[in-house]
Amino acid sequence: MSRPESIENRWDILYREYPEVYEAFSNTPYEPTVYEQLPGIINLCGKSIADVGAGTGSSSLALAQCAGKVIGIEREAAMLRQAQEKVQGAEVDRVAFLSGDALALPLADNSVDLVTGITLALYPPRQYRDFIREGLRVAKDSVVYIGIPPGWYGGDLYDVIEDVEKVDDEVDRIFIEEFQFAYQDIFSNQEYETVDHIVSTYGFIFGKKAIEYLKRENKTMIRWKFRVYWSE
Ligand SMILES: C[S@@+](CC[C@H](N)C(=O)[O-])C[C@H]1O[C@@H](n2cnc3c(N)ncnc32)[C@H](O)[C@@H]1O
């Protein structure tokens, strides 16, 4: 079967059928990375962390650079396989990946220090209420979520990708107003180097309008704003 030009923001199709494209998208370098900025906000060092929505493992392995132990939890088998294949050497004792659902975590009460969700992107947004309740049940210290704040879906191409259902306002409201999480914004630039690379990864995910714009403007960098939310 030939690959379509774009999956037009259907992240469920991306995770199930094109985990290698997600991997190439998430591995495109960020400057500075979220993980370089996060320790200035949350103390991760030596902590035990359940990283929910672990995807192909990038977030769990990055957290493990400082954390004591990380359990990555992921529900999509194709993503989980890629994550498990990445664990090597000394990481084997400190990083494990489990099949599981963010809305019913397969972990005991107060069994880890932190529960993280790094661009977990639950849909529909009301599911965040269950994730937060589950996180608060399992975490001794805090639940930490990193998402995209309102107006930043697709990074600085938000206005180009105009006809997608935008859910970030509701997510933001659930964390800040309903659950009283604290938050702080961080910025990062993602450099794809070539138009071909940005079109086949970012463009493949975010749609034909994005692809047309990237080609027309010869754009190879996306600026992202992320919002770190945490329970106090
Ligand atoms: C955007 S990816 C982020 C992956 C990883 N945290 C990273 O930063 O690269 C979101 C991941 O969350 C997973 N996910 C979505 N809903 C989930 C749920 N209810 N339970 C577990 N995983 C879920 C998806 O399958 C996907 O792999």
The ligand as an SDF file (V2000), in Angstrom:
LIG
                    3D

 27 29  0  0  0  0  0  0  0  0999 V2000
    2.4570   12.6070   20.9840 C   0  0  0  0  0  0  0  0  0  0  0  0
    2.8780   10.9880   21.5770 S   0  0  0  0  0  0  0  0  0  0  0  0
    4.0720   11.3850   22.8230 C   0  0  0  0  0  0  0  0  0  0  0  0
    5.0660   10.2860   23.0490 C   0  0  0  0  0  0  0  0  0  0  0  0
    6.1990   10.5770   24.0250 C   0  0  0  0  0  0  0  0  0  0  0  0
    5.7300   10.9900   25.3410 N   0  0  0  0  0  0  0  0  0  0  0  0
    7.1460   11.6260   23.4680 C   0  0  0  0  0  0  0  0  0  0  0  0
    7.2630   12.7070   24.0750 O   0  0  0  0  0  0  0  0  0  0  0  0
    7.7550   11.3890   22.4170 O   0  0  0  0  0  0  0  0  0  0  0  0
    1.4640   10.5120   22.5450 C   0  0  0  0  0  0  0  0  0  0  0  0
    1.4470    9.0250   22.9120 C   0  0  0  0  0  0  0  0  0  0  0  0
    0.4190    8.8210   23.8830 O   0  0  0  0  0  0  0  0  0  0  0  0
   -0.2320    7.5740   23.6010 C   0  0  0  0  0  0  0  0  0  0  0  0
   -1.5660    7.5850   24.2010 N   0  0  0  0  0  0  0  0  0  0  0  0
   -2.6410    8.3090   23.8030 C   0  0  0  0  0  0  0  0  0  0  0  0
   -3.6930    8.0350   24.5880 N   0  0  0  0  0  0  0  0  0  0  0  0
   -3.2770    7.1080   25.5120 C   0  0  0  0  0  0  0  0  0  0  0  0
   -3.9020    6.4410   26.5920 C   0  0  0  0  0  0  0  0  0  0  0  0
   -5.1880    6.6480   26.9000 N   0  0  0  0  0  0  0  0  0  0  0  0
   -3.1750    5.5760   27.3230 N   0  0  0  0  0  0  0  0  0  0  0  0
   -1.8640    5.3430   27.0300 C   0  0  0  0  0  0  0  0  0  0  0  0
   -1.2060    5.9430   26.0070 N   0  0  0  0  0  0  0  0  0  0  0  0
   -1.9120    6.8130   25.2600 C   0  0  0  0  0  0  0  0  0  0  0  0
   -0.2430    7.5000   22.0870 C   0  0  0  0  0  0  0  0  0  0  0  0
   -0.4360    6.1770   21.6300 O   0  0  0  0  0  0  0  0  0  0  0  0
    1.1280    8.0960   21.7390 C   0  0  0  0  0  0  0  0  0  0  0  0
    2.1070    7.0950   21.6490 O   0  0  0  0  0  0  0  0  0  0  0  0
  1  2  1  0
  2  3  1  0
  2 10  1  0
  3  4  1  0
  4  5  1  0
  5  6  1  0
  5  7  1  0
  7  8  2  0
  7  9  1  0
 10 11  1  0
 11 12  1  0
 11 26  1  0
 12 13  1  0
 13 14  1  0
 13 24  1  0
 14 15  1  0
 14 23  1  0
 15 16  2  0
 16 17  1  0
 17 18  1  0
 17 23  2  0
 18 19  1  0
 18 20  2  0
 20 21  1  0
 21 22  2  0
 22 23  1  0
 24 25  1  0
 24 26  1  0
 26 27  1  0
M  CHG  2   2   1   9  -1
M  END
$$$$
